Amino acid sequence: MKELKIYEYQAKEIEDTLRMVANTLKSHSKETCLDRNVIQSWEMIQNVLTGEIDKLTSPHLTQKYKDRKNK
């Protein structure tokens, strides 16, 4: 999988935007596919900011991540 480099401020803006989207859509319930994808993306960018780029997010999304990584 290709690794990308971005500036920290860009990652922080992405994280903040995903947080706002999650709050606006009340995605923390993870009821819909959109909710789950928003939360997963938010968790991924948080992992990037903490230096844990390879850390998996929500357990129910683990297989989806592994499938993408193997392509």
Secondary structure, DSSP 8 states (H G I E B T S, - for coil): -------HHHHHHHHHHHHHHHHHHTGGG--SHHHHHHHHHHHHHHHHHTT-TT---SGGGHHHHHHHHT-
